[in-house]
Amino acid sequence: MDDYKKAADTIREKGYVVAFTGAGISVDSGIPTFRGGQGLWEKYDPMEYAHIGSFSRDPQKVWVMLREMAQVIFDSSPSPAHIALNELEQKGYLKAVITQNVDGLHQIAGNSSVIEYHGNHRRLVCMNCSKKIPFTPEVVGIMPYPNCEKCNSALKPDVVFFGEGIPMLAMVRANEEANKCKVMIIIGTSGVVYPAAEIPYTSKAMGATIIEINPESTPFTSSITDMFFKGSASDILPKILKNI
């Protein structure tokens, strides 16, 4: 039996699937991974530009990077892997997506239950009063940076900066789904960013089958992965789906 059919059979037989996604799923959408050669961290030191302390001290400086990041996100569209996950939900198998990504592409692709572990760059939040507004291309041009119309404080994307905690509701929901799922599909994540990287271990401990799709092996591969597909999720997920 080929591996694609084996994965498809597992999904069909076990039923309750949760996807755990990282930056790799969005590379085919035109968003480079932060840590890769084309990533933003090559150009901007994350401790200088993506730490909450830096934003509090000098929002104008940090907004130089945020504008660039926003443009990349606004120019992106769902990859074949995002579309495949929507199809998996339509077929009744995929119950939730837990994503470390902040690009909002899972929702644009049509997934209805998306747990945003690190927030969403398509929203802005006020540092002072917590008011949230959509982050649109029009807002990008506001200089030196967008302000809250309620209290005039600097707005920041509603994402988790270094030095900030994971949103409590996202943590609770992610743990619930990790405990409930019968199959977890790990897609495009290095498995080194904590606390997010703990989630698949929770699923495995609860008896879930772990299917991993990554261009390279990760800490998950040798410890908890049951089926490893090496390559691009945009190639591999549609092939699995064809067998379901």
N, C-alpha and C positions, 0 to 999 in steps of 0.2 A: 504494500500500500504506500502511495507516495505521501510525503509529509504534509502537503496542502490538504489532501483528503483526510488525513489523520487529524489535523487541527480542526477542519470543518466538522468532522464527526464528533469530536470532543465538545465543540461549541453546541452542536445540535442536541447531543445527549444530555449535557449538564445544564444548559439553558440560561442560567443567570450569569451574564458576562459584564465585567467592568473593564474599561480601558484606562490605562495609566500612561499619560503622554508627556513627552518633553520636547525640547527644541527641535529634535530631529524630524518630527512629523511636519514641521513648517518650513524646512529647508527648500522643499519643492514648491513652496508658496512664495519663495523669494525672500525669506527671512533668514539671514545667516545665524548660526548658533553663536551665542555670546562668546563662547570659549574657543571657537574655531579660528582659523587663519584670517577669515574675513569678518570676524566678530567685532562688535563694538568695543569689547574690552582690549582689543589690540590698539585701538585709537584713544580710548578714554580709560583711565585708571578707575576701576569700579569704586575703590575706597574714596576717591576724590570726587567722583561724579554720581555715584549711585548709593551713597550712604545718606541716611536720613539727617545726620548731623551736618553734612555738606549742604543739603537742601535748605535746612533751617538757617544756616549761616549766610548762604549766598545763592538764593533761588535763580537769580539771573544767569549765573555761571552754569548751573545744572541744566537750565532750560536750553542751552546750546545743544547739549547731547539729546535732551528729550525731543526737541524738534526733529532731529535727524532720525531718531528711533520712530517717532510718530509717522514720518513720511514713508519709511520702509513698511510700517504696518498698514497705512492707508493704501499703499500701492499693491498690497498682497491680496491673494484670493485663495480659497480652499484648494488643497492638493487632492490628487486622487485618493490618498489615504483618508483625508477628512471626509470625502464623499462616501468612501466605503464604510466608515463608521456610522454615517447616517443611514446607509442601507441596512447595516447590521441592526440598528435600532428599529427601522421600519419592519424588519422581519421578526421583531419581537424578542431578540436575544440580548442585545446590548441595553443594560438598564441605567448605566451612568458612565460619564467620562470624568475622571479626575485628572486635571491638567496642571502642569507647572507653567504653562505658557500664558502670556498676557495679551495675545493677539486677537482673541475673540473669534477665531476662525471656526472652532467647533460649532458655535451657535450659528454662524453665517452658513455653514454647511447643512444645518438643520437639526443638529442634536438638541434634545429638549432638556436633558438633565446633565448640566455641566457644572462640576465643582471646581471653581477657580482658586487653586491653592495659593497662588501668588498674585491674585487680583486681575484687573483688566485695564489695559492701556487705552481703551476706548471710552473710559470714564475719567473725569477729573474730580478730585475731592479737596475741600478746603481744610487746610491744616488747623484752622482755628475752630470753625463751627461745624465741621463734618458735612456740610452741604455738598451734594454730588450733582454734577451736570454731565451731559454727553461731551466727549472730546471729539470735536469735528475738525475737518481740515481748515475751516475758517478760523478756528481758535489758534491754530499754529502761528499765524502771522501777528498775533497781538504782542506788542513789545512794551517793556522788556520781558514781560511774562503775563499770563492771564491772572486776573484777580477775582476774588469772590465778590459778587455784587452785593452780598448781604453784609459782609464785614471787612471787605477790602484786603484780606490776607492773600498770600500767594496760593494759587491752586497747584496741585501736583497730580500726576496720573494716579489713579486708584490702584496702584500696584505696591507690592511689598518691597521696600528699599532695604538694603543692608542695614542692620541695626533695628529693624522693625519686626514685630511678631507676626506669625501667621494668623489670619482672621479666624476667630474662634469658631464661627459657624462652619467655615470651610473645613476646619480640622475635624469637627464633630461629624459632619456629613461624610467626609472621606473615610473616617474610621468605621462608620456604620456600613458603608458600601464595601469596604475592604473585608469586613467580617462576614458579610452576607454572600458575596459572590462565589460562584462555583468555578468560574474561569476568569483569570485576570490576563489581559493582553498588555504587555509592556511595550511601548512604542517610542523609539527615538529619545531615550534618556540615558545619561551616563551612569546614573545610580550613585552619584557622589554628593548630591545636594541634599542635606538634611534640614528639617525632619521629613521632607517629602519622601526620601528614599526608604524610609521605614515601612511605607504603606504596603508594598508587595510582600514584604516579610510577614506582615500581619495576615494577609490573605493565605499565604502558604501555610502558616501555622494553623489556620482554620480549615485546612484541607483543600484549598482551591488548586486547580491545575494552572500552572504559569506558562503562558506562551509569550516568548520574547522576540521582538523584531527590532534589530539594531544593526548598523553598519559594521560594528566591531563588538567583541564580547565585552561584558561589563562585570562588576562584582556580583550581579544577579545570576549571570550565566552559569558560573561554577557552583553556586550555592543553592539556588531555589528553582531555576528554570527547568521546566520539563521538556519543552520544545523550543529550539533556538533556530530562528530564521535570520541568516546573515544577509543584509542588503537593505534596500530602500523600502519603506512601508508602502510607498506609492506603487511599487511593483508587486509586493508580496500580498498585501491585504486583499486587493481585488481577486487574486488567484485563489486565496482561501475562500472568499465569498462565492466564487463560481461553483464551489463544491457544496455549498449549504442549500 
